[in-house]
Amino acid sequence: MAHDGRAGGGRAEHTGRDGDPAGRDTPVDTPPDATPVDTPPDDATPGGTRPGDVDPPGAFAAGSGRFGVPGRPLRRNSFLVGFTGALGVLLAYAVFLGVRNSAGILVLVVIALFLAVGLNPAVVRLRSWGLPNGLAVAAVTLTVLLLIGGGLVALVPPVVTQSGQFVEQLPSYVEELRRNEAVNDFVVRYDVMAKVQAAANADTVGRALGGVLGGAQLIFGTVFRALTVLVLTIYFLAYFDRLRRVGYALVPRSRRHRVRLIGDEILAKVGAYMVGALSIAVLAGVTTFVFALAVGLPYPFALAVVVAVTDLIPQIGATLGAVAVSLVGFATDLPVGIACVAFFVIYQQVENYLIYPKVMRRSVEVNEVAALLAALLGVSLMGVVGALIAIPTVAALQLILREVVLPRQDAR
């Protein structure tokens, strides 16, 4: 008798699930330990892998195979579409609430990612010299901590010393003010002493205590945020390659190679921007240190650290550092203050028109007008953090616009 293959020991290739003919859209059940077959895309090389593709084809798409084969897609109907849409709206609202409530933490994550991207080239360089990944990350982290500690050591003692001297000389300042006839006339005419005594009541003391507690809370909060950024940066550095591979794996395989190339170029531009900004800041600090020694400014190393740190802020940072050093110069002596103003006016012209454009044009290739607008927008949105990440963000958008958006528009 003829056997059509549908009896209990026959093969299953003639029919799929629910009686559907095989080969339509029903996957054939395979053993859990079977190796999935992945057809290479058109841009694959003869060897089966693409240039720069580290992961084997289908490594993320196939899964482990221990939990079976995915079933058929659910059939669409009006109830399922409406229910899915409602869930999408609720999910979008939940994401909005989550982002709004965790904005502070997200800012710390962005700062840590930015620092990790900028420090990763140093880790890669140390790994190329033969160091393991863990030791390379530890060496880079220790170097950064030593630089921060050196800056604090240079800044804190002068601030404490100047504050103590001001407190000690405060009675003499008050006595000199009392001897001044103009000040005495002002005190008598506007009844300043009575207003001061009226203000020194319990409510004022309570508000002052609250201010002290608020200041302590601000200090501890700043320390906590700094430690959070440090820990996140270390984790991102340690797992940088793995996170990058997972991010690229979320892209469809047919476009993964192009996205990988563009993404690596963006990461390289961010790292180059950080290296360039640090180089310019160090140059500004060294120049300020030499100038402070030449004119006899007090605490030259501390002033150099202030200029170097503020110079990291685009557009306005150099001006802030110049104002701080000039105030110290005027407090020391009038000719010294005038010399400080003249020095920073000349140096900022050299930095803005010679040093900064040459360094940044080689690193990020961002238009000057776009950099200025990005810095202003970043300051208005995220403050100093926005100013720091504005220029590399513009560099990334400029690359995507040039390589993706404009060619697609020209092809239409």
FENQUIUR-V809134 format. One record per run of one state. SS is the DSSP state (H for helix, E for strand, - for the rest). FROM is the first residue (numbers start at 1). TO is the last residue. Records with the same first field share a line. If there is no record, write none. Layout:
SS->FROM-TO / FROM-TO
This chain:
-->1-14 / 16-16 / 20-20 / 22-77 / 102-102 / 129-132 / 180-180 / 190-191 / 200-201 / 239-239 / 250-252 / 296-299 / 311-316 / 333-333 / 364-367 / 383-383 / 412-412
E->15-15 / 21-21
H->17-19 / 78-101 / 103-128 / 133-179 / 181-189 / 192-199 / 202-238 / 240-249 / 253-295 / 300-310 / 317-332 / 334-363 / 368-382 / 384-411
